[in-house]
Amino acid sequence: MASQSTFDIPLDSLPPSYRTTERNADFDPIRRAETGTPEPQDTSVQEPVRHEFSQLPPVDGGKDAWLFLAACFVVEALVWGFPYSFGVFQDYYSIHPPFSSSSNLAVIGTCAMGIMYIDTPLIMSFFRRFPRFARWAPIVGLLVMCFALAMSSFSTTVTHLIVTQGILYGIGGSIAYSPCILYLDEWFVKKKGLAYGIMWSGTGLAGVVLPPLLEHLLSEYGYQTTLRIWAVAVFVLTAPLAWFLKPRISVGGKFAASEAVSNSSTSGTTTPTSNNNNNNNNNNNTNVHAAPPTPYTPSFSFVLTRPFLFYQLFNIIEALGFFLPGIYLPSYARSVLQAQGFLTSLTLLLLNVASVFGCVAMGWFIDRLDVTTCIMLSTAGTVLGTFFLWGFGTNLAVLYVFCVVYGFFAGSFTSAWPGIMKEVAKLGHSGSAETENEHGSKPVDPTMVFAFLALGRGVGNVVSGPLSETLVKELPWQGQALAGYGSGYGGLIAFTGVTALVGGGSFLWKRLGWL
């Protein structure tokens, strides 16, 4: 966590594009604070104040921060919940004309979710380079999403659905969702992991509510009316939230010049001593002399550093197996354990409910424990649940217990990402802004670390689809092994467990000194 002794506001909450105007200090105050470099004591000579942030909302709490997080939670649920619920549409399309004869229905959902993951680095880089446009991203992305849903209602071929409900929806969703990640670091510092966990739990909640809702609409009104209803619902529910998806520090500076002068004359120049006192009492009323944020092009040099490559490798491997239970649990319950109707869909409901609590719990832990320890906790629960509960389970009761265990532990894996973001960001702080450090990395923007982790998860998601078909195609080990392993899904169960085990390899790698 960055030191808060230099300024009145936590430096972790300042995006890299913000510059202070003190002349007798390090040219990169954020890096100076985080590396512990002392600030020069002579602060008598300063440039004229170009901009002043006064009465900033508090971080880690307060009305504005919690409203921002609540808006992020709902946007997460609506944007990501729809592609996560695509199985409902896939089942409908597979038995209703004009799509029932097609074999490429799974590509629709893969495109939507895969694009939302994979294009994240491009979207985040654009808004770092042009920060003023990020404020409009929720509305622009929302319009693209709703247009995609409306157009998909007129589709008559699977190709039309792939373009609209798949590709176009994925692009719009990633644009609408991007401010949630861009601005969260400004609103939450000490509770950053918890904030991410709460936001990401929205997908789990959507996985409980949306599938039965969409299934009911499809059975009553058909796919065309359902898609149009959902397009209107998404716009009505999301558009008002755009107001709350805003940066804590105004882009371009919207404080009046007279207010800046007034605040400057009453508070004077802040000093390290006074700032320490203020931090001990209240972090709300701050006066930071700063220039308006300037566009910048993020450095991607961290992508080729050894620590990030290891984290990314384990992240991709974990993603290869993570999505498989969510795809096959209903069919497993129906074909192997003879469940019918609601009892089959209950598997996904339990998994998604458990993931809500898992994300929040992991977010709480990641603020307090080492990131590899948190990953180990997620890995241990996932591996034991998969190999023993799913592999050796012989009835619905045990399968339901597995759904809860898997949802809680596997569903919380991405909530450890803030810890990875923090670890990788440290690499860039051991060198100057102009030179690379010992790992070959320049100063790192944690948001870009998230973006590339999302890209890695998207790769795992895209690859896991066709790979899973291969794992169940020949019904391996059927009748040749015990319980679930001999059900025809044995290869799928084993693959899910092995990828979860290898995905937690960062815990061992760090103990060996390789991270």
C-alpha positions in Angstrom: 0.0 0.0 0.0 1.4 3.4 -0.9 2.4 5.7 1.9 -0.1 8.5 2.7 2.4 10.7 4.5 3.2 13.1 1.6 -0.3 14.1 0.5 -3.6 14.3 2.3 -5.2 11.9 -0.2 -4.0 8.3 -0.7 -1.6 8.3 -3.6 -2.9 4.8 -4.6 -6.1 6.6 -5.6 -4.4 8.8 -8.1 -4.2 7.5 -11.7 -0.7 7.6 -13.2 -1.7 10.5 -15.4 -2.0 13.0 -12.5 1.0 15.2 -11.9 1.8 17.4 -8.9 3.4 20.8 -9.4 5.9 20.9 -6.5 9.3 21.8 -8.0 11.7 20.6 -5.2 10.4 17.1 -5.2 10.8 13.9 -7.3 9.2 14.4 -10.7 7.1 11.3 -10.0 5.5 11.8 -6.5 3.5 8.6 -6.7 6.6 6.5 -7.3 8.5 8.5 -4.6 5.7 7.8 -2.0 5.5 4.1 -2.9 9.3 3.5 -2.8 9.7 5.4 0.5 12.0 8.1 -1.0 11.9 11.1 1.4 10.5 14.4 0.1 12.9 17.4 0.2 12.2 19.6 3.2 12.6 22.8 1.3 9.1 23.4 -0.1 9.2 27.2 0.0 9.5 27.6 -3.8 6.5 26.4 -5.7 5.0 27.0 -9.1 1.7 28.8 -9.3 -1.2 26.6 -8.6 -2.8 25.4 -11.9 -5.5 23.4 -10.3 -6.6 22.4 -6.8 -8.6 19.5 -5.7 -10.6 20.6 -2.7 -13.1 18.7 -0.5 -12.6 15.5 -2.4 -14.9 12.6 -1.4 -13.3 10.2 1.0 -11.8 6.9 -0.2 -12.8 3.5 1.2 -16.2 4.8 2.4 -18.7 7.6 2.4 -21.8 8.1 0.3 -20.1 8.6 -3.0 -17.8 5.7 -2.8 -20.5 3.2 -1.9 -22.9 4.6 -4.5 -20.1 4.1 -7.1 -19.6 0.5 -5.9 -23.3 -0.2 -5.9 -23.5 1.0 -9.5 -20.6 -1.2 -10.4 -22.3 -4.2 -8.8 -25.5 -3.7 -10.9 -23.5 -3.0 -14.1 -21.5 -6.1 -13.5 -24.6 -8.2 -13.0 -26.4 -6.9 -16.1 -23.4 -6.8 -18.5 -21.8 -10.0 -17.6 -24.9 -11.9 -16.4 -26.4 -12.1 -19.8 -23.5 -14.0 -21.6 -23.1 -16.2 -18.5 -26.8 -17.1 -18.9 -26.4 -17.9 -22.6 -27.0 -21.6 -21.9 -30.7 -20.8 -21.7 -30.7 -19.3 -25.2 -28.6 -22.1 -26.5 -31.1 -24.7 -25.3 -34.0 -22.7 -26.8 -32.2 -22.2 -30.1 -31.3 -25.9 -30.4 -34.9 -27.1 -30.4 -36.7 -24.2 -32.1 -36.5 -23.1 -35.8 -34.9 -21.5 -37.6 -31.7 -22.4 -35.6 -32.4 -25.9 -34.5 -30.4 -27.5 -37.4 -27.2 -25.5 -36.7 -24.2 -26.9 -35.0 -22.5 -23.5 -34.2 -24.8 -22.3 -31.5 -22.1 -22.4 -28.8 -20.0 -19.9 -30.8 -22.5 -17.2 -30.0 -21.9 -17.3 -26.2 -18.2 -17.9 -26.7 -17.9 -14.8 -28.8 -19.8 -12.6 -26.4 -17.9 -13.6 -23.3 -14.5 -14.1 -25.0 -14.6 -10.7 -26.6 -15.5 -9.0 -23.3 -12.4 -10.6 -21.8 -9.9 -10.4 -24.7 -10.5 -6.8 -25.9 -10.0 -5.4 -22.4 -6.3 -4.3 -22.9 -7.4 -2.4 -26.1 -10.3 -0.7 -24.3 -8.4 0.2 -21.2 -5.4 1.6 -23.2 -7.7 3.8 -25.3 -9.3 5.3 -22.2 -5.9 5.9 -20.6 -4.8 7.6 -23.7 -8.1 9.6 -24.0 -9.3 9.9 -20.4 -12.1 12.4 -21.1 -13.9 9.8 -23.2 -14.1 7.3 -20.4 -16.8 9.3 -18.7 -19.1 8.6 -21.7 -18.2 5.0 -21.9 -21.2 3.6 -19.9 -23.7 5.3 -22.2 -21.9 4.5 -25.4 -21.4 0.9 -24.5 -25.0 0.6 -23.3 -26.3 1.9 -26.6 -24.2 -0.6 -28.5 -25.4 -3.5 -26.2 -29.0 -2.6 -26.6 -28.6 -2.1 -30.4 -27.0 -5.6 -30.6 -29.9 -7.2 -28.6 -32.5 -5.4 -30.7 -30.8 -6.4 -34.0 -30.4 -10.0 -32.8 -34.2 -10.3 -32.4 -34.4 -10.0 -36.2 -31.9 -12.7 -36.8 -32.8 -15.6 -39.0 -29.5 -17.4 -39.2 -26.8 -18.4 -36.6 -24.4 -16.1 -38.4 -26.7 -13.1 -37.7 -26.7 -14.2 -34.0 -22.9 -14.5 -33.9 -22.5 -11.0 -35.2 -25.2 -9.3 -33.0 -25.7 -11.3 -29.8 -22.1 -12.4 -29.9 -19.5 -10.0 -31.3 -21.4 -6.7 -31.1 -22.8 -7.4 -27.6 -19.3 -8.3 -26.4 -17.8 -5.0 -27.8 -20.6 -2.9 -26.2 -20.4 -4.7 -22.9 -16.6 -4.2 -22.5 -17.0 -0.5 -23.3 -19.8 0.0 -20.8 -18.0 -2.0 -18.1 -14.6 -0.4 -18.4 -15.2 2.7 -16.1 -15.9 0.3 -13.3 -12.3 -0.9 -13.4 -10.7 2.5 -14.4 -12.2 4.4 -11.5 -12.4 1.8 -8.7 -8.8 2.4 -7.8 -9.6 6.0 -7.1 -12.5 5.2 -4.8 -11.0 2.3 -2.8 -7.5 1.9 -1.5 -7.3 -0.1 1.8 -10.5 -1.9 0.9 -9.7 -2.3 -2.7 -9.8 -6.1 -2.7 -13.1 -6.1 -0.9 -14.5 -3.6 -3.4 -13.5 -5.8 -6.3 -15.0 -8.9 -4.6 -18.3 -7.1 -4.0 -18.4 -5.9 -7.6 -17.6 -9.2 -9.1 -20.1 -11.0 -7.0 -22.7 -9.3 -9.2 -22.2 -11.9 -11.9 -23.0 -14.7 -9.4 -26.2 -13.0 -8.4 -27.2 -12.5 -12.0 -26.5 -16.2 -12.5 -29.2 -16.9 -10.0 -31.9 -14.5 -11.2 -31.4 -14.3 -15.0 -31.6 -17.9 -16.1 -35.1 -18.6 -14.7 -36.3 -15.2 -15.8 -35.0 -15.6 -19.4 -36.2 -19.2 -19.6 -39.7 -18.0 -18.6 -39.7 -15.2 -21.2 -38.5 -17.5 -23.9 -41.2 -20.1 -23.2 -43.9 -17.5 -23.1 -42.9 -15.1 -25.9 -40.2 -16.6 -28.0 -36.7 -15.4 -28.7 -37.6 -12.3 -30.7 -39.8 -10.7 -28.0 -37.5 -11.8 -25.2 -34.5 -10.1 -26.7 -36.4 -6.9 -27.3 -37.7 -6.9 -23.7 -34.3 -7.5 -22.4 -32.8 -4.7 -24.5 -35.3 -2.2 -23.0 -34.8 -3.6 -19.5 -31.0 -3.2 -19.7 -31.3 0.3 -20.9 -33.8 1.3 -18.2 -31.8 -0.3 -15.4 -28.3 0.8 -16.5 -28.7 4.3 -18.0 -29.4 6.0 -14.6 -26.3 4.3 -13.2 -24.0 6.1 -15.6 -24.2 9.2 -13.4 -22.5 7.3 -10.5 -19.8 5.7 -12.7 -17.6 8.7 -12.4 -14.0 9.4 -11.3 -13.3 10.6 -7.8 -10.9 13.2 -9.2 -12.5 15.1 -12.0 -11.0 14.7 -15.4 -10.0 18.1 -16.8 -10.7 19.9 -13.5 -14.2 21.2 -12.9 -13.4 23.3 -9.8 -13.9 27.0 -10.3 -10.8 29.1 -10.3 -12.3 31.3 -7.6 -12.8 28.3 -5.4 -9.2 27.2 -5.9 -7.9 30.6 -5.0 -10.2 30.8 -1.9 -9.2 27.4 -0.7 -5.5 28.2 -1.3 -5.7 31.4 0.7 -7.5 29.8 3.7 -5.5 26.5 3.9 -2.2 27.6 2.7 0.5 25.3 1.5 0.4 21.8 2.8 3.5 20.4 4.5 4.5 16.8 5.3 4.0 17.5 9.0 0.5 18.9 8.6 -0.4 16.2 6.2 0.5 13.6 8.7 -1.7 15.2 11.3 -4.6 15.4 8.9 -4.2 11.8 7.9 -4.5 10.8 11.5 -7.8 12.6 11.9 -9.7 12.9 8.7 -8.9 12.2 5.1 -11.9 13.9 3.7 -10.9 17.6 3.5 -7.9 17.7 1.3 -6.0 20.4 -0.7 -3.7 19.0 -3.3 -2.1 21.3 -5.7 -2.1 19.3 -9.0 -2.3 19.7 -12.7 -5.2 18.3 -14.6 -4.7 14.7 -15.7 -2.9 14.4 -19.0 -3.3 11.6 -21.5 -0.6 9.0 -21.5 0.2 5.7 -23.2 0.5 2.9 -20.7 3.7 0.8 -20.7 3.2 -2.9 -21.5 6.7 -3.9 -20.6 5.5 -5.7 -17.5 3.8 -8.3 -19.7 7.2 -9.9 -20.5 8.5 -9.9 -16.9 9.0 -13.3 -15.3 6.5 -12.7 -12.3 3.7 -11.6 -14.6 4.3 -14.4 -17.1 4.0 -17.0 -14.3 0.9 -15.4 -12.9 -0.6 -15.2 -16.4 0.3 -18.8 -17.2 -1.4 -20.1 -14.1 -4.4 -17.8 -14.8 -4.9 -19.2 -18.3 -4.6 -22.8 -17.1 -7.1 -22.3 -14.4 -9.5 -20.7 -16.9 -9.3 -23.7 -19.2 -11.2 -25.8 -16.6 -13.1 -23.2 -14.7 -16.1 -22.8 -17.1 -16.7 -26.5 -17.6 -18.9 -27.3 -14.6 -21.1 -24.4 -15.4 -21.7 -25.8 -18.9 -22.1 -29.5 -18.0 -23.6 -29.8 -14.5 -27.2 -29.7 -15.6 -26.7 -32.3 -18.3 -24.7 -34.4 -15.8 -27.5 -34.3 -13.2 -30.1 -35.2 -15.9 -28.2 -38.0 -17.7 -26.3 -39.6 -14.8 -28.4 -38.9 -11.7 -31.8 -38.9 -13.4 -32.8 -35.4 -12.2 -35.6 -33.6 -14.0 -36.8 -30.1 -14.4 -35.9 -27.7 -11.6 -33.6 -30.2 -10.0 -31.2 -30.0 -12.9 -31.1 -26.2 -13.0 -30.6 -26.1 -9.2 -27.0 -27.1 -9.8 -26.3 -23.8 -11.4 -28.3 -21.8 -8.9 -26.3 -23.2 -6.0 -23.0 -22.7 -7.8 -23.8 -19.0 -8.6 -25.2 -18.3 -5.1 -22.0 -19.7 -3.5 -19.8 -17.6 -5.9 -21.4 -14.4 -4.5 -20.2 -15.2 -1.0 -16.9 -16.6 -2.3 -16.1 -13.4 -4.2 -16.8 -11.2 -1.2 -14.8 -13.4 1.2 -11.8 -13.6 -1.1 -11.9 -9.8 -1.5 -11.7 -9.5 2.2 -8.8 -11.9 2.5 -6.8 -10.3 -0.4 -6.7 -7.0 1.5 -5.0 -8.9 4.4 -3.1 -11.9 3.1 -0.4 -12.6 0.5 -1.9 -13.1 -2.9 -0.4 -16.6 -3.3 -1.9 -17.6 0.0 -5.3 -16.5 -1.2 -4.9 -18.3 -4.5 -3.9 -21.5 -2.5 -7.1 -21.3 -0.5 -9.2 -21.0 -3.7 -7.2 -23.9 -5.3 -7.4 -26.2 -2.3 -11.2 -26.0 -2.0 -11.7 -26.3 -5.8 -9.4 -29.3 -6.2 -10.8 -31.3 -3.2 -14.4 -30.6 -4.2 -13.8 -31.6 -7.8 -11.9 -34.8 -7.2 -13.8 -36.1 -4.2 -17.3 -34.6 -4.2 -17.9 -34.6 -8.0 -15.7 -37.5 -8.8 -16.9 -39.9 -6.1 -20.4 -38.6 -5.7 -23.2 -41.0 -6.5 -26.4 -39.0 -5.7 -27.9 -35.5 -6.1 -27.3 -34.5 -2.5 -23.5 -34.9 -2.9 -23.6 -33.1 -6.3 -25.4 -30.1 -4.7 -22.7 -30.0 -2.0 -20.1 -30.0 -4.8 -21.9 -27.1 -6.5 -21.7 -25.0 -3.4 -18.1 -25.8 -2.7 -17.0 -25.2 -6.3 -19.0 -22.0 -6.6 -17.5 -20.6 -3.3 -13.8 -21.6 -4.0 -13.4 -21.6 -7.8 -15.8 -18.7 -8.2 -13.5 -16.6 -6.0 -10.3 -17.1 -8.0 -10.5 -13.8 -9.9 -11.1 -11.9 -6.7 -7.4 -12.6 -6.0 -6.5 -10.5 -9.0 -6.2 -7.2 -7.0 -3.3 -8.9 -5.2 -1.6 -9.8 -8.5 -2.2 -6.3 -9.7 -0.4 -5.0 -6.6 2.5 -7.4 -6.8 3.1 -6.7 -10.5 2.8 -2.9 -10.0 5.6 -3.1 -7.5 7.9 -4.1 -10.3 7.7 -0.8 -12.0 8.2 1.2 -8.7 11.7 -0.2 -8.3 13.0 1.8 -11.2 12.7 5.4 -12.5 10.1 6.6 -14.9 12.6 6.6 -17.7 14.5 3.4 -17.0 13.6 -0.2 -16.6 14.1 -2.0 -13.3 15.8 -5.3 -12.7 12.8 -7.2 -14.1 12.8 -5.2 -17.4 9.6 -3.3 -16.5 8.8 0.4 -16.5 6.3 1.9 -14.1 3.2 -0.2 -14.2 -0.5 0.8 -14.3 -2.4 -1.8 -12.2 -5.4 -1.3 -14.5 -3.4 -2.6 -17.4 -2.4 -5.6 -15.3 -6.1 -6.4 -14.8 -6.6 -5.9 -18.5 -4.1 -8.5 -19.5 -5.2 -10.9 -16.8 -8.7 -10.6 -18.3 -7.2 -11.3 -21.7 -5.7 -14.5 -20.4 -8.9 -15.6 -18.9 -10.6 -14.9 -22.2 -8.1 -17.2 -24.0 -8.9 -20.0 -21.5 -12.7 -19.4 -22.0 -12.5 -19.6 -25.8 -10.3 -22.7 -25.8 -12.3 -24.5 -23.1 -15.4 -24.7 -25.4 -14.1 -26.9 -28.2 -11.8 -28.7 -25.7 -14.7 -29.7 -23.5 -16.5 -31.3 -26.5 -13.5 -33.5 -27.1 -13.4 -34.5 -23.4 -17.0 -35.8 -23.4 -17.4 -36.9 -27.0 -16.4 -40.5 -26.6 -17.6 -40.8 -23.0 -14.2 -41.9 -21.6 -14.0 -44.4 -18.7 -17.7 -45.1 -18.9 -18.4 -48.2 -16.9 -14.7 -48.6 -16.2 -14.3 -46.5 -13.1 -16.2 -45.7 -9.9 -19.0 -43.2 -9.4 -18.7 -40.0 -11.5 -15.4 -41.0 -13.0 -17.2 -43.9 -14.7 -20.2 -41.9 -15.8 -18.8 -40.8 -19.2 -17.9 -37.4 -17.7 -14.7 -38.8 -16.0 -12.3 -37.0 -18.4 -14.1 -33.7 -17.8 -14.0 -34.1 -14.0 -10.3 -35.0 -14.1 -9.4 -32.2 -16.4 -11.3 -29.6 -14.2 -9.5 -30.8 -11.1 -6.0 -30.9 -12.8 -6.3 -27.4 -14.3 -7.5 -26.0 -10.9 -4.5 -27.7 -9.2 -2.0 -26.3 -11.7 -3.7 -22.9 -11.7 -2.7 -22.6 -8.1 1.0 -23.1 -8.9 1.9 -19.5 -7.9 1.8 -20.6 -4.3 4.6 -23.1 -4.8 6.5 -20.9 -7.2 6.8 -18.1 -4.7 8.0 -20.5 -2.0 10.7 -21.7 -4.4 11.7 -18.0 -4.9 10.7 -18.0 -8.6 8.1 -15.2 -8.1 
